Amino acid sequence: MDKLRQMVKDALSEMNATSQGGATFTPGAGEQYATPFAFGKKSKPTKYYYKIGYKPVPDKIPGSGLEVKQLFEEQPLYELNDFQKERIAAFDDIEARLNRIYPLISNAKNETAEYYDANPGSYEIYKSTEMILSYLKAIETLLTATK
């Protein structure tokens, strides 16, 4: 029965240490000692630390020629990546399409005028100017919107 009790106690002790997000630390029964410069920034190490291999790190190494680079700094792009090249090339396609649309608009206007001349009392919509205008307004909105 004592072995079973000890096993349960050990298991509970282990569960207590691991189920709380990490192990626990129980200091010994005497006074605890922290080094004099454990939490201070201005304290200097003792000779003991040099004996165990402590080496202070200098703020700057003169004449080393080393360049310090912060990993989180953004670096400027000097050349365009493929995605950016495709996005810019798309504007060339848009300009070419708009240049092809200009004569189509002029032709549609002339055809509509000819249709209404041939059908003086007609209220029929020959070319859908409302739809074209709504698309053009949507394009203007897209091009003038700021991110």
KASUL-V374128 format. One record per run of one state. SS is the DSSP state (A for helix, B for strand, O for the rest). FROM is the first residue (numbers start at 1). TO is the last residue. If there is no record, write none. Layout:
SS_FROM_TO + SS_FROM_TO
//
This chain:
O_1_1 + A_2_19 + O_20_46 + A_47_51 + O_52_81 + A_82_118 + O_119_128 + A_129_144 + O_145_147
//
